[in-house]
Amino acid sequence: MKFYNRTSEIKELRRIGNLAFDNYSRMTVITGRRRIGKTSLAVESTAGDAPTVYLFVSRKNEAALCNEFSQLVASALDCYIPVGIQSFAALFRLIMELGKTHRFNLIIDEFQEFVNINPSVYSDVQNVWDQYRKQTHVNLILMGSVFSMMHKIFEGYKEPLFGRADNIVRLSGFGTETLKEIVRDYRPGYDNYELLALYSITGGVPKYVELLCENSDLSIGGMLDYIVRENSPFTDEGRNILIEEFGKDYGTYFSILSCIASGINTQPDIEAALGAVSIGGQLRRLIDDYSIISRQRPIMAKERSQSVRYAINDNFLKFWFRYYDRNQSIVEIKNFGLLRSIIEADYTTFSGYMLERYFRLKMMECMEYSEIGSWWERKKGREANEIDIVGILAQGHKAVVAEVKRQRRNYDHKAFMEKVDRIKNAILSNYEIEPRLLTLDDM
């Protein structure tokens, strides 16, 4: 699959690389969930005249790892590296010494894995970096896919590498225009049902998109054929991603995420579904430490508003918890025909949620809004007068209030306008409102 998009990220990484070569060494951190394309981006951004040293940190003995790294450095920079280096601190010092006379890119992938090899590496890197940075010309790119660890290493104020990164690049999935470009390339004449399915399942995560493009015809049936089968790479993907984040205490986190994926999305309802256990601490960590869920309030609601719902940020994880985790017994006995029937029966509902998310993303990308969200109010203990999308325009006192329907025939104009009147009286009395219907045709 060819390299798509990432134009702004490549421009920024090359800007920093040029500063490293022309002035003095720079450190860039690239973070993002697994399969998001960090390595491809780093390699693409460093393609050029300067040599690149690429080091992948696997869980090996430190001395064995340094022996492997020494050979890679010697080959990439065409230089002599003494044998027998047993500590990464010594090797990193030698690499930075080379930066006095050489201009090169140094990419260290899965940097957070040093915590399992030798945690003192982070202090060693800090000491060497502080000593050599202004004397050398190394474009250092550090990458990692365990969000909680990378966040702690570089943004924990008590950690040795806090404040050392010149920039932190956080990668997310492909945007709507890139997804459309990809679908045009791989399925000319596609329809928006198929575009929505690709977005709903992958959330634009490059590796998942690549797998579906190269192993299916991108029809809805073709994508499900590849995803829902024995030995599918998607079957254990959610578990594999998150167990590394949560560690051995993943059970409660998985239960919470399964509830949210199935539509149980308020704290009282989740706690009731889990047997009246308290989950406030886990919800906070899922938001702050892991960035897996977000707290949602009605648009323009006060920070202390008690009207709070939780949502899984990642489309694929929402898909995985809704279908794979909830139906683990079916997966265990490999009854993938039944699992597919469950997905197909629920797909219209699930993709309807994803269509709302798609249009919010599309509105974000146009850069015309100062705030985008949903709105609802509670009446007699239940949510009422819910509006799918509200966008506050950055210029003027104007707002877009939108209803999202897969099909135009399901739209009730009178009922929607009653809700528009309600939100205008409640929070948008000083705004000029544009009511809008968004359907598959508007993707």
C-alpha positions as CSV (number, residue, x, y, z in Angstrom):
1,M,0.0,0.0,0.0
2,K,1.4,3.4,-0.9
3,F,2.0,6.1,1.7
4,Y,-1.1,8.3,2.2
5,N,-1.4,11.7,3.6
6,R,0.4,12.8,6.9
7,T,1.4,15.9,4.9
8,S,1.5,18.2,7.9
9,E,3.3,15.7,10.1
10,I,6.0,15.1,7.5
11,K,6.4,18.8,7.0
12,E,6.9,19.3,10.8
13,L,9.3,16.4,11.2
14,R,11.4,17.6,8.3
15,R,11.5,21.1,9.7
16,I,12.8,19.7,13.0
17,G,15.3,17.5,11.1
18,N,16.7,20.4,9.2
19,L,17.1,22.3,12.5
20,A,19.1,19.3,13.9
21,F,21.4,19.2,10.9
22,D,21.9,23.0,10.5
23,N,22.1,24.0,14.2
24,Y,22.2,21.3,16.9
25,S,20.5,18.1,17.8
26,R,16.7,17.9,18.3
27,M,14.5,15.3,20.0
28,T,11.1,14.5,18.7
29,V,8.6,12.0,20.3
30,I,6.0,10.3,18.1
31,T,3.1,8.6,20.0
32,G,-0.1,6.9,19.0
33,R,-1.8,3.6,19.4
34,R,-0.5,0.5,17.7
35,R,-1.0,0.2,14.0
36,I,-1.4,4.0,13.6
37,G,1.7,4.3,11.3
38,K,4.4,5.8,13.5
39,T,7.2,3.8,11.9
40,S,6.1,4.5,8.4
41,L,5.8,8.2,9.2
42,A,9.3,8.3,10.7
43,V,10.9,6.5,7.8
44,E,9.1,8.6,5.2
45,S,10.0,11.9,7.0
46,T,13.7,11.0,7.1
47,A,14.1,9.8,3.5
48,G,16.8,11.9,1.9
49,D,20.5,12.5,1.9
50,A,21.2,12.0,5.6
51,P,21.7,8.4,6.8
52,T,19.2,6.9,9.2
53,V,19.9,4.5,12.1
54,Y,16.7,2.6,13.0
55,L,16.7,0.7,16.3
56,F,13.8,-1.4,17.5
57,V,13.7,-2.0,21.3
58,S,12.6,-5.6,21.8
59,R,12.5,-7.4,25.2
60,K,16.0,-8.8,25.2
61,N,18.9,-8.8,27.6
62,E,20.5,-5.4,27.5
63,A,23.9,-6.7,26.4
64,A,22.4,-8.7,23.6
65,L,20.3,-5.7,22.5
66,C,23.4,-3.5,22.4
67,N,25.3,-6.0,20.4
68,E,22.5,-6.0,17.8
69,F,22.3,-2.2,17.9
70,S,26.1,-1.8,17.5
71,Q,26.0,-3.6,14.2
72,L,23.1,-1.6,12.9
73,V,24.9,1.7,13.8
74,A,28.1,0.6,12.2
75,S,26.3,-0.4,9.0
76,A,24.1,2.7,8.7
77,L,26.9,5.2,9.4
78,D,29.7,3.2,7.8
79,C,31.8,3.6,10.9
80,Y,33.7,1.4,13.5
81,I,31.9,0.5,16.6
82,P,33.9,-1.4,19.3
83,V,32.7,-4.9,20.2
84,G,31.5,-5.8,23.6
85,I,29.4,-2.7,24.5
86,Q,26.9,-4.0,27.1
87,S,25.0,-1.0,28.2
88,F,22.7,1.3,26.2
89,A,24.1,4.3,28.1
90,A,27.6,3.6,26.7
91,L,26.3,2.9,23.2
92,F,24.1,6.1,23.2
93,R,27.1,8.2,24.4
94,L,29.2,6.7,21.5
95,I,26.3,7.5,19.0
96,M,26.1,11.1,20.2
97,E,29.9,11.4,19.9
98,L,29.5,10.4,16.2
99,G,27.0,13.3,16.0
100,K,29.9,15.7,16.4
101,T,31.2,14.8,12.9
102,H,28.2,13.2,11.2
103,R,24.7,14.4,10.5
104,F,22.2,11.6,10.8
105,N,18.7,10.5,11.9
106,L,18.4,8.2,14.9
107,I,15.0,6.5,15.2
108,I,14.4,4.4,18.4
109,D,11.1,2.5,18.1
110,E,9.1,1.1,21.1
111,F,11.2,3.3,23.4
112,Q,9.0,2.5,26.4
113,E,10.2,-1.1,26.3
114,F,13.4,0.0,28.1
115,V,11.3,0.0,31.3
116,N,11.3,-3.8,31.0
117,I,15.0,-4.0,30.2
118,N,16.7,-1.4,32.3
119,P,14.6,1.5,33.7
120,S,17.8,3.5,34.4
121,V,18.2,4.0,30.6
122,Y,15.9,7.0,30.8
123,S,18.2,8.8,33.2
124,D,21.2,7.8,31.2
125,V,19.7,9.2,28.0
126,Q,18.8,12.4,29.8
127,N,22.4,12.9,31.0
128,V,24.0,12.1,27.7
129,W,21.5,14.2,25.7
130,D,21.9,17.2,28.0
131,Q,25.7,16.9,27.6
132,Y,25.9,16.5,23.8
133,R,22.8,18.1,22.4
134,K,24.3,21.5,21.6
135,Q,27.6,20.0,20.2
136,T,26.0,17.5,17.8
137,H,23.8,17.2,14.7
138,V,21.5,14.2,15.5
139,N,17.8,14.2,14.5
140,L,16.6,11.9,17.3
141,I,13.1,10.4,16.9
142,L,11.7,8.4,19.8
143,M,8.5,6.3,19.3
144,G,6.2,4.2,21.4
145,S,2.8,2.7,21.3
146,V,1.9,2.2,24.9
147,F,0.2,5.5,25.5
148,S,0.4,5.5,29.4
149,M,4.1,4.7,29.4
150,M,5.1,7.3,26.7
151,H,3.0,9.9,28.5
152,K,4.7,9.1,31.8
153,I,8.2,9.1,30.3
154,F,8.0,12.4,28.5
155,E,5.2,14.3,30.3
156,G,5.5,13.2,33.9
157,Y,7.1,16.1,35.6
158,K,9.1,13.9,37.9
159,E,10.6,11.8,35.1
160,P,14.1,12.4,33.8
161,L,13.1,13.1,30.2
162,F,10.3,15.5,31.1
163,G,10.7,18.7,29.0
164,R,13.5,17.3,26.9
165,A,11.4,16.7,23.7
166,D,11.4,19.6,21.3
167,N,8.1,18.4,19.9
168,I,5.6,15.6,20.6
169,V,3.7,14.4,17.5
170,R,0.5,12.5,18.4
171,L,-0.9,10.5,15.5
172,S,-4.5,9.7,15.0
173,G,-6.3,7.8,12.2
174,F,-6.7,9.0,8.6
175,G,-9.2,11.8,8.0
176,T,-12.3,11.7,5.9
177,E,-10.7,12.9,2.7
178,T,-7.8,10.5,2.9
179,L,-10.2,7.6,3.5
180,K,-12.2,8.6,0.4
181,E,-8.9,8.8,-1.6
182,I,-8.0,5.3,-0.5
183,V,-11.4,3.8,-1.3
184,R,-11.4,5.5,-4.8
185,D,-8.0,3.8,-5.4
186,Y,-9.0,0.4,-4.3
187,R,-12.7,0.3,-5.1
188,P,-13.6,2.7,-8.0
189,G,-17.3,3.3,-8.1
190,Y,-17.7,2.7,-4.3
191,D,-20.9,3.8,-2.6
192,N,-21.1,5.6,0.8
193,Y,-22.4,2.4,2.6
194,E,-18.9,0.9,1.9
195,L,-17.1,4.1,2.9
196,L,-19.0,4.2,6.2
197,A,-18.3,0.5,6.8
198,L,-14.5,1.1,6.3
199,Y,-14.6,4.1,8.7
200,S,-16.8,2.3,11.2
201,I,-14.5,-0.7,11.5
202,T,-11.1,0.9,11.2
203,G,-11.6,4.5,12.4
204,G,-8.9,5.3,9.7
205,V,-6.2,3.3,11.5
206,P,-3.7,2.8,8.7
207,K,-2.8,-0.8,9.3
208,Y,-6.4,-1.9,9.5
209,V,-7.2,0.0,6.3
210,E,-4.2,-1.6,4.6
211,L,-5.3,-5.1,5.7
212,L,-8.8,-4.6,4.3
213,C,-7.6,-3.0,1.1
214,E,-5.2,-5.8,0.4
215,N,-7.3,-8.7,1.5
216,S,-10.9,-7.8,0.5
217,D,-12.7,-6.0,-2.3
218,L,-13.9,-3.3,0.2
219,S,-17.6,-4.3,-0.2
220,I,-19.3,-4.7,3.1
221,G,-19.6,-8.4,2.7
222,G,-16.0,-8.7,1.6
223,M,-14.7,-6.8,4.6
224,L,-16.8,-9.0,7.0
225,D,-15.5,-12.1,5.2
226,Y,-12.0,-11.1,6.1
227,I,-12.6,-9.8,9.6
228,V,-15.0,-12.5,10.9
229,R,-13.2,-15.8,10.3
230,E,-10.8,-18.2,12.0
231,N,-7.3,-16.8,12.2
232,S,-8.5,-13.3,11.5
233,P,-5.9,-10.7,12.7
234,F,-8.8,-8.8,14.2
235,T,-10.1,-11.5,16.5
236,D,-7.6,-10.8,19.4
237,E,-6.5,-7.4,18.4
238,G,-8.4,-5.4,21.0
239,R,-7.1,-7.6,23.8
240,N,-3.5,-7.5,22.5
241,I,-3.5,-3.7,22.4
242,L,-5.0,-3.1,25.8
243,I,-3.5,-5.8,28.0
244,E,-0.1,-4.1,27.4
245,E,-1.7,-0.9,28.7
246,F,-3.6,-2.3,31.6
247,G,-1.4,-5.1,32.7
248,K,-2.7,-8.0,34.8
249,D,-5.6,-5.9,36.3
250,Y,-7.3,-5.5,32.9
251,G,-10.6,-7.4,33.9
252,T,-12.5,-4.4,35.3
253,Y,-11.3,-2.1,32.5
254,F,-12.5,-4.6,29.9
255,S,-15.9,-4.8,31.6
256,I,-16.3,-1.0,31.7
257,L,-15.3,-0.7,28.0
258,S,-17.7,-3.5,27.1
259,C,-20.6,-1.7,28.8
260,I,-19.8,1.6,27.1
261,A,-19.5,-0.1,23.7
262,S,-23.0,-1.6,24.2
263,G,-24.6,1.7,25.0
264,I,-24.4,1.6,28.8
265,N,-22.5,4.9,29.1
266,T,-23.2,6.7,32.4
267,Q,-21.4,6.0,35.6
268,P,-24.4,4.9,37.6
269,D,-25.6,2.6,34.8
270,I,-22.1,1.0,34.3
271,E,-21.8,0.5,38.1
272,A,-25.2,-1.2,38.2
273,A,-24.3,-3.4,35.3
274,L,-21.1,-4.5,37.1
275,G,-22.8,-5.4,40.3
276,A,-22.8,-2.0,42.1
277,V,-19.0,-1.8,42.2
278,S,-17.4,1.7,42.3
279,I,-15.6,2.6,39.1
280,G,-14.8,6.3,39.5
281,G,-11.0,5.7,39.7
282,Q,-11.0,3.4,36.6
283,L,-13.0,5.9,34.6
284,R,-10.6,8.7,35.5
285,R,-7.6,6.5,34.5
286,L,-9.2,5.5,31.2
287,I,-9.5,9.2,30.4
288,D,-6.3,10.7,31.8
289,D,-3.8,7.8,31.8
290,Y,-4.8,5.8,28.8
291,S,-6.8,8.2,26.6
292,I,-9.2,5.4,25.6
293,I,-12.5,7.0,26.6
294,S,-13.7,10.6,26.8
295,R,-16.2,12.3,29.1
296,Q,-19.1,13.9,27.2
297,R,-21.4,16.6,28.4
298,P,-24.1,18.5,26.4
299,I,-22.5,21.2,24.4
300,M,-22.0,24.5,26.3
301,A,-22.7,22.6,29.6
302,K,-20.8,23.7,32.7
303,E,-17.7,21.7,33.7
304,R,-19.5,20.6,36.9
305,S,-22.6,19.4,35.1
306,Q,-23.8,16.0,36.3
307,S,-25.2,15.2,32.8
308,V,-22.2,13.1,31.7
309,R,-21.8,10.2,29.3
310,Y,-18.7,8.2,28.4
311,A,-17.6,7.2,24.9
312,I,-14.8,5.0,23.5
313,N,-12.5,7.2,21.4
314,D,-11.2,4.5,19.0
315,N,-13.7,3.2,16.4
316,F,-12.0,-0.2,16.2
317,L,-12.0,-0.7,20.0
318,K,-15.7,0.2,20.0
319,F,-16.3,-2.4,17.3
320,W,-14.2,-5.0,19.0
321,F,-15.8,-4.6,22.4
322,R,-19.3,-4.5,21.0
323,Y,-18.9,-7.7,19.0
324,Y,-15.8,-9.7,19.9
325,D,-15.5,-9.1,23.7
326,R,-19.2,-9.4,24.3
327,N,-19.4,-12.7,22.4
328,Q,-16.2,-14.3,23.6
329,S,-17.8,-17.7,24.2
330,I,-18.8,-17.7,20.5
331,V,-15.3,-16.8,19.5
332,E,-13.8,-19.5,21.7
333,I,-15.8,-22.2,20.0
334,K,-15.0,-20.6,16.6
335,N,-18.6,-20.2,15.6
336,F,-17.8,-17.3,13.3
337,G,-21.0,-17.8,11.3
338,L,-23.0,-16.9,14.3
339,L,-20.8,-14.0,15.2
340,R,-21.2,-12.6,11.7
341,S,-25.0,-13.0,12.0
342,I,-24.9,-11.0,15.3
343,I,-22.8,-8.2,13.6
344,E,-25.1,-8.0,10.6
345,A,-28.2,-7.8,12.7
346,D,-26.8,-4.9,14.7
347,Y,-24.8,-3.2,12.0
348,T,-27.4,-0.6,11.1
349,T,-27.5,0.6,14.7
350,F,-23.8,0.6,15.1
351,S,-23.0,2.3,11.8
352,G,-25.6,4.9,12.7
353,Y,-23.5,5.9,15.7
354,M,-20.4,5.9,13.5
355,L,-22.1,8.1,10.9
356,E,-22.6,10.8,13.6
357,R,-18.9,10.4,14.5
358,Y,-17.9,10.7,10.8
359,F,-19.8,14.0,10.4
360,R,-18.2,15.4,13.6
361,L,-14.8,14.6,12.3
362,K,-15.7,16.2,8.9
363,M,-16.8,19.3,10.7
364,M,-13.6,19.4,12.7
365,E,-11.5,19.1,9.6
366,C,-13.1,22.2,8.0
367,M,-11.7,24.4,10.8
368,E,-14.9,26.6,10.8
369,Y,-16.1,25.7,14.3
370,S,-15.1,26.8,17.8
371,E,-17.0,23.9,19.5
372,I,-18.6,20.7,18.2
373,G,-20.7,18.3,20.3
374,S,-24.1,16.9,21.0
375,W,-26.9,18.2,23.2
376,W,-29.5,16.6,25.4
377,E,-31.5,17.3,28.5
378,R,-32.9,15.1,31.2
379,K,-36.6,14.8,31.9
380,K,-38.0,12.6,34.7
381,G,-34.7,10.8,34.9
382,R,-34.3,10.1,31.2
383,E,-32.6,11.8,28.4
384,A,-34.8,13.8,26.1
385,N,-34.7,16.2,23.2
386,E,-31.4,14.8,22.1
387,I,-29.7,16.5,19.1
388,D,-27.0,14.5,17.3
389,I,-24.6,17.3,16.4
390,V,-24.3,21.0,17.4
391,G,-21.5,23.1,15.9
392,I,-20.8,26.6,17.1
393,L,-19.2,28.6,14.3
394,A,-16.1,30.5,15.0
395,Q,-17.3,33.6,13.2
396,G,-20.4,35.4,14.3
397,H,-23.2,34.2,16.6
398,K,-24.2,31.2,14.4
399,A,-24.7,27.5,15.1
400,V,-25.4,24.5,13.0
401,V,-27.9,22.0,14.6
402,A,-27.9,18.7,12.7
403,E,-29.9,15.5,12.7
404,V,-28.0,12.5,11.4
405,K,-29.9,9.7,9.6
406,R,-28.6,7.0,7.3
407,Q,-31.6,7.4,5.1
408,R,-33.6,10.6,4.3
409,R,-36.9,8.6,4.5
410,N,-36.3,8.1,8.2
411,Y,-36.2,11.9,8.9
412,D,-39.2,13.5,10.7
413,H,-38.9,17.2,10.0
414,K,-41.6,18.3,12.4
415,A,-40.1,16.4,15.3
416,F,-36.6,17.7,14.6
417,M,-37.7,21.3,14.4
418,E,-39.4,20.9,17.8
419,K,-36.0,19.9,19.2
420,V,-34.4,22.9,17.4
421,D,-36.9,25.2,19.1
422,R,-36.1,23.6,22.4
423,I,-32.3,24.0,22.1
424,K,-32.7,27.6,20.9
425,N,-34.7,28.4,24.0
426,A,-32.4,26.5,26.3
427,I,-28.9,27.6,25.2
428,L,-28.8,29.2,21.8
429,S,-31.2,32.1,22.1
430,N,-28.5,34.6,21.0
431,Y,-27.5,32.5,18.0
432,E,-28.7,32.3,14.4
433,I,-29.4,28.6,13.9
434,E,-29.0,26.6,10.7
435,P,-31.0,23.3,10.9
436,R,-29.3,20.6,8.9
437,L,-30.1,17.0,7.9
438,L,-27.0,14.9,7.3
439,T,-27.4,11.5,5.6
440,L,-25.1,9.0,3.8
441,D,-25.5,11.2,0.7
442,D,-23.5,14.0,2.5
443,M,-20.4,11.9,3.3
